Amino acid sequence: MNRISPRLPCYQNADFDDSFVGYGVQARTVDQVAITGTPAGTTTYSAALPDGSAISLTAPESFNRPGKKYTFASWSLDGVDQGDTEPLAFSLEADVTAVANYTESNTFTLTVQSTPVSGAEVTGTPAGKTDYAADLTAGSAVTLTAPIQVTDGGKRYNFTGWSGDYTGANPATVVMDAAKSVTANYAVQQWTLTVASDPTGVSILGAGTYDDQTVVTLDAPDTAEIDAKDYNFVKWTVNGDDVSGNPINVTMDDNKDAVAVYTIQTWTLTVVSDPAGIVDEVQVVEDNTTVTLTTPEQGVVDNQRFNFVNWSTGAETLSIDVTVTADTTATANYEVQTWTLTANSVPAGIVDEVQVVEDNTTVTLTAPEQGVVGGLDYGFIAWVIDGQEQPAGQAVVSFTVSTDRTAVAVYFRARLSVTSSPYSGIYLAGSPAGITPYERVFLAPQEASFSAQLRLFRGSVPYNFAYWKINGIVQQARQTDIQLRVEADTSVEAIYHMLGDANGDCVVNVLDLISIRNRLGAHSDDSWRGDVNLDGSVDVLDLISTRNKLGTRCQ
């Protein structure tokens, strides 16, 4: 630091000539120059300071005057050059005059900036990367073109126009008649994000306009209700491309369409029956869908028929409507078909039973071999099932019940009455043999046979066999042997006629002779009335035999 004898300092502009620009003594021809430091002021100025004061003065590097530019050159103290070091610092020890010396220049500074970005490559004259400055010849015309788009901090920015000493679009034209400054203005690139659902109807946040490179998080609900139906989230698509996951991050580097894809909720509708096997169906049904279920009125399981009772919902109709909002099982309840098996007997009272039998069940019936009705014994003959007679004597029968059925156990009791006429006590050979009158009771149908004597005597009176009567019906004459099947109460009667009693009035007289005479030569079924001698024809011999018996009466 220079040390100068104390005196009142004087600060003034240098005289301006062809080689120096500074403060002249005369301030009237140059605008004032602001000096900063201690003491500060605008030239020309002076100050009275204590001896030893520390002085520090800084002159502006340059300044402009109309049509001219002045550049700081150096300081001088009392005419002694101090160089161009700034600030000028010294200790005040005497009066001194400090002069800031300037040189006049024919150039102006053009400052080119960009906002809010930097590093924009500007073309033209002068070209450069913002922010930059250049000294240009006074009066020259400059054309600058800013890039349409720049990237800064990973984001894209779009040029919006120039401001400063030029306003408007590219290119900027500036005339350097003074120091000039222009700024290329940019706005961050913005993109539109649309957010939708497929199908439409789901509200998802996130749609809007975003700065370039903004990361937007989209979160779709896992489930949604659309038109009263539940839907499940499947995936995102962005600009048509599948994007996995949820939520997703979308980087806004372009206009983007994000779609949350949903599929309708489906449920499993299972339709079964109890017992299993009549209905067995599984459907995949969209949510909140009404399905009509119909079950058959009757079904077959293991060869048994079952009849519908109701649904698990309690409905008793064959068809029901079910609205499916969850996995659902509908059960059609059935009960086995039953039939009535009626077992009785003829006559009634031996077998009397009613059973309720499940369909297609094999039933075994056993009839007692004998039964008693009204104190009388009866013997089993056969079963008759639904009108069809079963094998005789088969007391145990088995059959399948697949409809209402009736089984009748047929029992038998038959009385065989054997008589003779005109008197009893006659022995009849055969089966059953006996002396008339006699009876036999059969508990089963069976064959009977009888053999009568062709002639017998009652005392001394001869009788000839005439015919048999079965249940009052006359059989073939003179046929002493007969066979019959006893299947009901039956009467058998052996008919005899006294020898010569041709008219059957139990006395032999002239009327019998007349009757025989009228039958002479007869060989008909009725010839027995005149064939007294049993030779197979009615002839004179029969008349003689009758005449010999005249007056005989039945005994």
KEVO-949232 format. One record per residue: residue in one letter; y, x, z of N, C-alpha, C, CB in turn. Coordinates in steps of 0.1 Angstrom, whole numbers, plus 5000, padded with zeros to 4 digits. Glycine has a CB too. Example, Ala and Ser with C-alpha at 12.3 -4.5 7.8 and 13.67 -1.06 7.14 Angstrom:
<pts>
A494351325078495551235078496751325078495551135090/S497851285071498951375071500051295079499451415057/
</pts>
This chain:
<pts>
M498850095000500050005000501250095000500049905012/N502250054991503550134991504350095003504350094978/R505050195008505950165019507350195014505650255032/I508250095015509650105009510650075021509849994998/S511750145020512750135031513149985031513950225029/P513449935043513849795044515149765037513949755059/R514949655030516149595024515749465019516749685012/L516649385015516449245011515749244998517749165010/P514449194998513749194985514349094975512249164987/C514249124963514649034952513549024942516049084946/Y513248894939512148874930512848804918511048784936/Q512548864906513148814894512248824883514448884891/N512548744872511748754860512148884853511948634851/A511148934846511349054838512149014825510149124834/D512949114820513549084808512549074797514649194804/F512648984788511648964778512149024765511348814776/D511349124760511649184748510449184740512249324749/D510349264729509249254720507949304727509549334708/S508049394737506849454743506449404757506949604743/F507349334764507049284778507349134779507749364788/V506549064786506848924790506848934805505748824784/G507948894810508048894824509248814829508249034830/Y509748834841510848764846512148844843510648744861/G513048774836514348834834515248804846514948794821/V516248874845517248854855517848714853518348964855/Q517948684841518448554837517348454836519248564824/A517348354845516348254845516648134836516148204859/R517748134831518148014823517448004810519648014821/T516848114804516248104791514748084793516548224783/V514148094805512648084807512447994818512048224810/D511447914816511047824827510647904839509947724822/Q510747844850510447914862508947934863510847834875/V508548054870507148094871506848084886506848234866/A505748014889505347994903504548114908504547864905/I505048184918504348304924503748254937505348424926/T502448284939501748244951501648364960500448184949/G501448344973501248454982502248454993501348594975/T502748574998503648585009504748685005502948625022/P506048635003506448495004506248434990507848485009/A505848304989505648234977507048174972504648124978/G507048144959508248084954508248074939509548164959/T509348024934509448014919510548104915509647864915/T510248194906511248284902512448214895510648394892/T513648274897513948394905514248344919515148474899/Y513748414929514048374943514048504951512948274949/S514648494963514748604972514548554986516148674971/A514248654995514048615009514448735018512548575011/A514948715030515248815040514048815049516548785047/L513448935050512248945058512349055068510948965049/P511649055078511749165088511149295082510949125101/D511649395088511149525083509649535086511949645089/G508849595077507449605079506649485075507149645093/S507249385070506549265066505449295056507449145061/A504349235057503249255047503549155035501849225053/I503649215024503949135012502649125004505149195004/S502349004998501148984989501548874979499848934997/L501648924967502148834956501148824945503548884951/T500948704940499948674929500748604918498648604933/A500748654906501348594895500348514887502148694886/P500648404881499648334873499248424861500248204867/E497948404857497448494847498148464834495948464845/S498448334831499148304819499848174821498248304806/F500748144812501348014811501947994797502447994822/N502147864794502647834781504147784782501747724775/R504747814771506147764768506047704754507247874769/P506947614752506747544738506547644727508047454736/G505347634721505047714709504747854713506247714700/K504647894726504348024730503448034741505648104733/K502748144743501848174754502248304760500348164749/Y502348304773502648434780501548474789503948414788/T501148604788500048654796500548764805498948704786/F500048754818500448854828499948994823499748824842/A500949094825500649224821500549324833501749274811/S501649314842501649404853502749364863501849554848/W502649434874503749424884504549554883503249394898/S505849544886506749664888507649644900507549694875/L507849744907508749744919509949844917507949784932/D511049774916512249854914512049944901512649944926/G511449874891511349944878510150034877512550014875/V509450044888508250134888506950054886508150214902/D506250084876505050004872503950014883504450054858/Q503449894886502449894897501049854891502849784907/G501049844878499749804872499449654872498549884879/D498249614868497949474867497049424878497249444853/T496949504889496149454900496749344907495849574910/E496049244910496449124917495649114930496348994908/P496249074940497649054942498449184944497948964954/L499749174942500549294945500849294960501949294937/A500349404967500449404982501149534986499049394988/F502149514995502849635000503549595013503849684990/S504049695021504749675033506249685031504249775044/L506949585035508449585032509149675042509049445032/E509749795036510449885045511849915039509650015046/A512149845028513549865022513749755012513750005015/D514949735008515249634998514449674985516749614995/V513849574979513049604967513049484958511549634971/T512949514945512849404935511449414929513949414925/A510649304930509349294924509449214911508349234934/V508949264901509049194888507649174882509949274877/A507249044879506049014872506249024857505448874876/N505549114851505749144837504749064828505749294834/Y505248994818504348914809504648964795504648764810/T503548944787503648974773503548844765502549074768/E504248824755504148704747503048714737505548684739/S502248604736501048604727501248494717499748584735/N500548504705500648404694499348324694500848464680/T498548324705497248244706497348144717496048344708/F496548044716496347944727494847924730497047804723/T494647894742493247874747492747734745493047914762/L491547724738490947594737489747594746490447574721/T489747494755488647484765487747364760489147454779/V486447384759485447284754484447264766484747324741/Q484447134770483547104781482646984777484347064794/S481646954786480846834784480646774798479546864776/T480446644798480146574811479346454808481546534818/P478346424817478046484830477046594828477546384840/V476846644816475846744813476546874810474946704802/S475746984809476247114805475247164795476547214817/G475747274788474847334778474747264765473447344784/A475647174762475647114749476047204738476546984749/E475147214727475447314716476447244707474147344709/V477747284708478847234700478947314687480147224708/T478947254676479147324663480647314659478147264652/G480947394650482347394644482947534647483247284651/T484347534648485047664651486047634662485747714638/P485847694674484747784677483547714682485247884687/A482347754678481047694683480747754696479947714673/G479947684704479547744717478647634725480747784725/K478247684736477447604745478347564757476147664750/T478547444759479447394770478947444784479647244770/D479847474792481347474791481747614786482047444804/Y482747624776483247744771484647734767482347794759/A485347854765486747854761486947964750487747884773/A488047944742488348044732489848054729487548014718/D490348174727491748184723491848174708492348324728/L492648084704492848054690494248074685492347914687/T494448104673495748134667496548004668495648184652/A497848034673498747914674498847844661500047964680/G498847714661498947634649497747614641499947704640/S496647674645495447664637494747524641494447774640/A494047474631493347344632491847374635493447254620/V491247304645489947324650489147194648489847374664/T487847214643486947094641485747124649486647064626/L485447034658484247044667483346924666484647064682/T482046954666481046844665480046864677480246844651/A479946754685479046754697477646704692479646674708/P476546754698475246704695475146554699474146784701/I474446474691474246334694473446314706473546264682/Q472546394709471746384721471346524727470446304718/V471446524740471146644747470146614758472346724752/T469446714763468546694774469046784786467046734771/D469246724797469746804809468946754821471246784810/G468346844828467646814840466446724836468446734850/G465846744824464746664820465046524815463746654831/K466346494815466746354810467546374797467646284820/R467346274789468146264776469446194778467246204765/Y470446254772471846194772472346174758472746284780/N473046064756473546034743475046054743473145884739/F475546114732476946134730477746004729477246224718/T478845994737479545864736480945884730479645804750/G481446014729482746034723483546144730483645904724/W484646194724485446294730486546244738485946384718/S486946324747488146284755488946414758487746214769/G490146394763491046514765492146514755490246644765/D492346634749493346644738492946584725493746784737/Y491646534725491246454713490346344719490446544703/T490546224714489746114718489146044706490546014727/G487846014707487245954695485846014693488045964683/A485345974681483946014677483946154671483345914668/N482746204668482546324661483146304646481046364660/P483746414641484046544647485446534654484046664637/A485646624663486946634670487846734663486746674685/T489046684660490046774653491146804662490546714639/V491446934664492446974674493347074667491847034687/V494747054668495747154663496147234675496947084656/M496047364674496347454685497847494685495547584684/D498647394689500047414691500347434706500847304685/A499347434714499447464728497947484733500147344736/A497847524745496447534751495947394751496547594765/K494647374747494047244746492747244753493847204731/S492347124757491047104764490446974758491247104779/V489146984754488446864750487146854757488246864734/T486646734760485446714767484546614759485646644781/A483246664757482246584750481646494761481146664742/N481746364760481246274770479846224766482146154772/Y478946224776477546174774477246074784476546294775/A476345984780475745884789474245904789476245744786/V473645884800472245904800471545804791471645894815/Q470545844785469745744776469045644785468645824768/Q469145514781468545414789467545344780469645314794/W466445294787465345234781465045094787464045314781/T464545004779464244874785462744864788464644764774/L462444814800461044794804460844644805460744864817/T459944584797459544444799458244444806459544374785/V458144344815456944334823456444184821457144364838/A455144174817454644034815453144034819454743994800/S452543914819451143904822450443834810450943824835/D449143864809448343794799447143734806447943894788/P447043604808447943504803449243504811447343364803/T450243434805451543434812451443344824452643384802/G452443374833452543294845452443364858451343194845/V452243504857452243584869453543654871451043684869/S454143644883455443704885455243844890456243624896/I455743944883455644084886456944154885454544164877/L457344224896458644284896458644414888459044324911/G459844454883459944584877460644584863458544644875/A460744474857461444464844462944504846461244324838/G463444574835464844604836465244724827465244644850/T466444774828466944884820466945004829468344854814/Y466345114824466245234833466745354825464845254837/D467345454833467745584828466445654823468445674838/D466745744813465645824807464945894818466145914797/Q463545904817462645974826462545914840463146114828/T463145794842462945724855461545684856463945604856/V460945704867459545654870459645524877458745764878/V459045424871459045284876457645254881459545184866/T457445204893456145164898455945014896456045204913/L454844984889454544844887453244814895454344814872/D453344704902452244664911451944514908452544684926/A450744494902450344354899449544294910449644344885/P449644174913448844114924447344114919449243964927/D446444134928445044144924444544004919444144194936/T445043904925444643764921445943684919443743694931/A445843584910446943504907446443364904447843564896/E447343264906446943124902447843084890447243034914/I447143054879447743004867447242874863447543114856/D448042774862447642644858446542594867447142634844/A446642614880445742564891444342634890445542414889/K444342744883443042824882443342964887442542824868/D442343024894442443154899442143254888441543184911/Y442943364888442643474878442643604886443843484867/N441843704880441743834886442343944877440243864889/F443044034884443644144876442544234870444544224885/V442744274857441744354850442344494847441344284837/K443544504841444044634837445544614833443244694826/W446244724832447544724826447444774812448544824834/T448344734803448544794790450044824789448044704778/V450344944784451744984782451845014767452145104791/N452744944760452844954746451544944739453545084742/G450644864744449344834737448244924742449544844723/D448545034749447545124754447045094768448045274753/D445745094770445245074783445645174793443645064783/V446045134805446345224816445545184828447945214819/S444845284833443945244845444745244858442845354845/G444145174867444745174881445745064883445345304884/N446045034895447044944899447344964914446544794897/P448645004918449845004909449745124899451045004917/I450745124889450845224880452245274880450445184865/N452445404875453845464874454145474859453945594881/V455245414855455645424841456845514840455945274836/T456745614832457945704829458745654818457445854827/M459945624820460845564810461345664800461945484816/D460545694790460945784779461045714766460045904778/D461045584767461145504755461145354760459945524745/N461545264751461345124754459945094756462045034743/K459545024767458145004769457844854773457645094781/D456744804769456244674772455044694780455944584759/A455044654793453944654802453344514804454344724816/V452044504802451444374804450244394814450844324790/A450244304824449144304833448144204828449644254848/V446944254825445944164819445044104830445044244809/Y444943974829444043904839442943834832444943804847/T441943814839440843724834440543614844439543814831/I440243504839440043384848438943414858439843254840/Q439143374870438043384880436843294876438543344894/T435743354876434543274874433643264886433743324862/W432843154887432043134898430643104893432543024907/T429643124901428243094898427942954904427243204903/L427542864895427142734899425542724897427842614890/T424942714909423442714909422942574912422842814919/V422142524903421642384905420142394907421942294893/V419642354918418242364922417742224927417942474932/S416442224929415842094935415042134947415042024924/D414842034955414042044967413041924966414842044980/P411741954963411142084961411542154948409642074962/A411342284948411742364936410842334924411642514939/G411442344912410742334900411142214892409242314904/I411942124897412342004889413642044882412541884898/V414542104889415842144884416042294888417042054889/D416342374878416642514881417542564870415342604881/E418842574873419842604863420942684870420442484857/V421442794863422542874867423642874856422043014871/Q424842834860425942844851427042934856426542694848/V427743004847428943074851430142984847429043214843/V430942944857431942844855433342894858431642714864/E434342864850435642904853436242834865436542874840/D437142904872437642844884438242714882438642944890/N438042624892438642494893438242404881440142504893/T437042434876436442354865435542244871435642444855/T435742124865434842014870433642004861435641874870/V432442014867431242014859430441884863430342144862/T429941814853429041704855427541744856429241594844/L426941724867425541754869424741634868425341824883/T423641644861422741524860421241574862422841464846/T420641504871419241544874418341424870419041564889/P417041454866416141354862415741264874414841404856/E415441134871415141044881413741074888415040904876/Q412941144879411541174884411241314878410541064881/G410441394886410041514882408641544887410941634886/V407941644881406541674884406541824890405641664872/V405941834901405741974907404341974912406741994919/D403642084907402242104910401441974908402042144925/N401641914896400941794892401241664901399441814892/Q402241674909402641554917404041514912402741594932/R404241384911405441324908406341314920405241184901/F407641344918408641324928409741244923409141464933/N410341164932411441074929412741124935411140934934/F413841114928415141154932415541074944416241144921/V416141144954416641074966418241084966416041134979/N418741204967420141224967420441374964420741184981/W421841404963422241534962422641594975423541544952/S422741724976423141784989424441744993423041934987/T425241684984426541634988426441494995427541624976/G425341434994425141304999425141194988426141275009/A425641234976425641134966424241094961426441194953/E424040964959422740914955422640874941422440794964/T423640914933423640884918423041004911425040854913/L422340974900421741084893422741184887420941034881/S423941144884425041224879426141234889425541174865/I426641354891427841374900428741474893427341424914/D430041474897431041574892431341664904432341494888/V431241794900431441904910432641994905430141984913/T433642004913434742094910434442234916436142034915/V434442334908433942464913435142554916433042534902/T435242584929436342684933435742794941437342604942/A434442814941433742924947432342914942433842914963/D431543024945430143024942429542894949429443154946/T428842814941428442684946426942664943429242574940/T426242604952424842564950424742414953423842644959/A424242344943424042204944422542174944424742124932/T422042104953420642074955420341924952420042124968/A419441904943418941764941417741744950418641734926/N417741654959416641634968415741524963417241594982/Y414441554963413441464959412441444970412741524946/E411741334969410541304978409341264969410941194988/V408241304974407041284966406841134963405841344973/Q406341104951406040964948404740924956405740954933/T404840804962403740754970403140624963404040734984/W401940604966401240494960400440414971400240524948/T400240294969399540214979398040204974400140074981/L397140244983395740234981395240124990395040374983/T394740024984394239904992392739904990394839774987/A392039925001390539915001390139795009389940055007/N389339715003388739595010387339575005389639475008/S386839465009385439435006385239285002384439475018/V384139264995383639134992382239124998383739104977/P382039045008383038955014384039035022382338845022/A385138965025386139035033385739055047387438955033/G386239165053385939195067385139315070385339085073/I384439365060383639485062384539615060382439495053/V385239615049386239715046387639655045385839795033/D388539705052389939655051390939765055390139525061/E391439835045392239945048393339955037391440075048/V394539995042395640025033396240165036396839915034/Q396340245026396840375027398040395018395740485024/V399040475023400140525015399740665011401540515022/V399640694998399040814993400040884984397640784986/E400141014986401041094977400441104963401241234983/D401341114954400941114940399941224937402141124931/N398941184928397941284923397141334935398641394916/T396941264945396141304956394741254954396741254970/T393741334957392341284956391941224969391441404952/V391441104968391041024980389541004980391840894981/T388941014991387540984993387340865002386741104999/L386640764996386340645004384840635007386840514996/T384540595019383140585022382940435027382740685033/A382040375021381640235025380440235034381440145012/P380440155045379240155053378040085045379540075066/E376940135048375740085040375539935043374540165044/Q375839895055375639755058376839715066374339735066/G377139575066378139525074377739385078379439515066/V378539335088378239205093379439115091377839205108/V379339005085380438905084379838775088380938905069/G380538715098380138585103378738585108380238485091/G378438695114377138705121375938735111376838585128/L376338755098375238775088375438915083375438675076/D374238975081374239115075374439115060372839175079/Y375139215056375339235041375039375038376839195038/G374539405027374239535022375239575011372839545017/F375639705012376539765002375839764988377039905006/I376639724978376139734964376839844957376239604957/A378139834956378839934948380339914950378539914932/W381140024947382540014947383039964933383240154950/V384139884934384839844921386239894923384739684919/I386639984915387940054916388840004904387840204916/D389939934907390839884897390039804887391639994891/G389039734891388239644882387139714875389139594872/Q387039844877385939924871384839944881386440054865/E383639894878382539904887382040054886381339804883/Q381840104898381240234900379740234901381840304912/P379140344900377640344900377140274913377140494900/A376140194910375540114921374940204932374440014916/G375140164945374640234956375440354960373240274953/Q376440394953377240514956378340474966377840574943/A377940494979378840444989380040534991378140445002/V379940664987381040764988381640784974380540894994/V382940754972383540774960384840854962383940634953/S385140934952386441014952387140984939386141164954/F388440974940389240944928390640984931389140794923/T391441004920392841054921393740934921393141154910/V394740934930395640824930396940864924395940784945/S397240804912398440834905399240704901398240914892/T398740594908399440464907398940384918399140394893/D399440264920398840174931397440144927399740044933/R396540154936395140134933394440044943394340264932/T393439974938392739884947391239914945392939734943/A390639934957389139964957388439854965388840104963/V387439794959386739684965385239734967386839554957/A384839724980383439754983382739624982383339824997/V381839614973381039494971379739494979380739474955/Y379639394987378439374995377639254991378839365010/F376339264995375439164989374639105001374539224979/R374438975000373538905008373038785000374138865022/A371738784998371238664990369938614997370838714975/R369938484998368838415004367938354993369238305014/L366638394994365738344984364838234991364838454978/S364938114986364237994992363037964983365137874995/V361837964988360637934979360037804985359638054979/T359837704976359237574980358237534970360337464982/S357537424973356637364963356737214964355137414966/S356337144954356437004953355236954945357736954947/P354536844949355136744958354736774973354636614955/Y354036874976353836904990353937054992352436844994/S354037095005354137235008352837285013355237255019/G352937415018351737475023350937545012350837375029/I351537565001350837624989351137774990351337574976/Y350137854988350338004988350738044975349038074993/L351738124974352238174962352138324963353738134959/A351438384953351238524953352538584946350038564945/G352638714948353838784941354638864951354638694934/S355938884948356838954957358138884957356939104953/P358438814968357738814980356738704980358738804992/A355538734985354438624986354638544999353038694986/G354038424999354238345011353638215009355638335015/I353638135020353137995019354337915021352137965031/T354437825011355637735010355737645022355737654997/P356937615026358237675022358437805030359337585024/Y359137905023359538025030360738085024358338135030/E361438175032362738235027362638385029363938175035/R363438445021363638595023365138615021362738675012/V365738715028367138755027367138895021367938745041/F367938915010368039035003369539095006367739024988/L369539215009370939285011371239364999370939375023/A370439354989370739414976370039334965370339564976/P370639324953369939254943368539324940370739254930/Q367639244938366339294935365439204927365539334948/E364439254921363539174913362539094923362739254903/A362238974918361238894925360238834915361838774933/S358938824919357938774910356938684918357038884903/F356538574911355638474917354538444908356438344921/S353438414914352238364906351638244913351138484905/A351638124906351138004911349737974906352037884908/Q348837904914347537864910347737754899346637814922/L346937764889347037664878346537524883346137704866/R345437524892344937394898344637424912343737344890/L344937324920344537334934344337184939345737394943/F343737174950343337044956344037024969341837034958/R344436894970344936854982343936754988346436784980/G343136794997342036725000341036724989342436575004/S340736604984339836594972340636564959338836484974/V341936554961342736524949343136654942344036434953/P342836664930343236784922344736774917342236804910/Y345336884917346736894912346737004902347736914924/N347436974891347737084881349137134882347437024867/F349237274880350637334880351337284868350537484880/A352637234870353437184859354437284854354137054864/Y355337334863356337434859357037484871357437364849/W357937584869358737634880360137574878358737794879/K360837564889362337534889363037654896362637394897/I364037704889364837814895366237754896364737944887/N366637744909368037684911368137554905369137784906/G367037474905367037344900366837324885368237274904/I366637444879366537434864365037454861367437544857/V364537364853363137364849362837474840362737234843/Q361837554843361437664834360337614825360937784843/Q359737714818358737674808357437624815358337804799/A356937514809355837444815354537534815355537314808/R353737514825352437574826352437724827351537534815/Q353637784828353837934829353737964844355137984823/T352537994849352338014863352938134869350838014866/D353138244860353838364865355238374861353038484860/I356138404870357538414866358138544873358438294870/Q359138594867359938704873361438664872359638844865/L362138714882363538684882364238794891363938544888/R365638804888366338904896367238824906367238994887/V367138854918367838784928369238854931367038774942/E370238794926371638854927372538754934372238884913/A371938644939372738544946371738454953373738464937/D372238364962371338274968370538194957372038164977/T369238204958368338144948367238064954367738264939/S367037954947365837864951364837864940366337714954/V363637884944362437884935361437774940361738024934/E361037684931360237574934359037564924361037434935/A357837564930356637544922356337394921355437624928/I356237334909356037194907354537164903357037134897/Y353937084910352537044907352536894904351537074918/H351536844896351336704893349836674896351736664879/M349736554902348336504904347636494891348336374912/L346336524890345536514878345536374873344136564880/G345936344861345936214855347236134857344836134860/D348036184866349336114868350336164857349936144882/A350136104846350936154834352436114835350436094821/N352635994842354035954843354735994856354235804841/G354036064865354636124876354936024887355736204873/D354335904888354635804898353735814910354635664893/C352935924911352035954922350935854923352935964935/V350535794913349335704912348835704898349635554917/V347435714897346835714884346435574880345535814883/N347035524870346835384866346835374851347835284872/V346835244846346835224832348135284825346835074829/L349235284832350435344826350235484823351635324836/D349435554831349135694827348335704815348435774839/L347335614813346535614801347435594789345435504802/I348335494790349235474779350035594776350135344782/S350535664787351435784785350635894777351935834798/I349335904781348536014775348235974761347236034782/R347935844759347635804745348835834736347335654745/N350035814741351235834733351435984730352435774740/R350736074737350936214735349736274728351136284748/L348736194724347536244718347936344706346636134712/G347336454706347636564696348836644698347736494682/A349536614709350736694712350536834716351636614723/H351336924711351237064716352637114720350637154704/S353537014724354937054727354937104742355836934726/D356137144745356337194759356137084769357837254760/D356136964765355936854774354536804775356836734770/S353636884768352236834767351436844780351436924757/W352036914790351336924802351236794809352137014811/R352036694806351936564812350636494808353136474809/G350136514796348936444791347736544791349136394777/D347936674792346836764791346136774805347236904786/V345336674808344836664821343736764824344136524823/N342936794813341836894815342337044812340736854806/L343537054810344137194809343537274797343937264822/D343237204786342637284775343737314765341537204768/G344937284767346037324759346437214749345737444751/S345737094749346136994739345836854746345437004726/V346536754741346336614746345436554736347736534747/D344236514742343236454733342436344741342236554727/V341336294735340536184741339936234754339436144731/L339636364755339036414767340036394779338736564766/D341336404776342336384787342336234791343636424782/L342136144781342036004784340835974793342035914771/I339736034790338536014798338736064812337236084791/S339336184813339536244826340436154834340136384825/T341436094828342436004835341735874839343635984826/R340935824830340235694833339335714846339335644821/N338735834847337835854858338635864871337135984856/K339935884870340735904882341535784885341636024881/L341335674878342135554880342135514895341635434871/G343335484900343435444914343735554924342235374918/T343635674919343935794928345435794931343435924921/R345635824943347135844948347335974953347435734958/C348636014953348936144959348636144974350436174956/Q348236264978347936284992348836394998346436324995/
</pts>
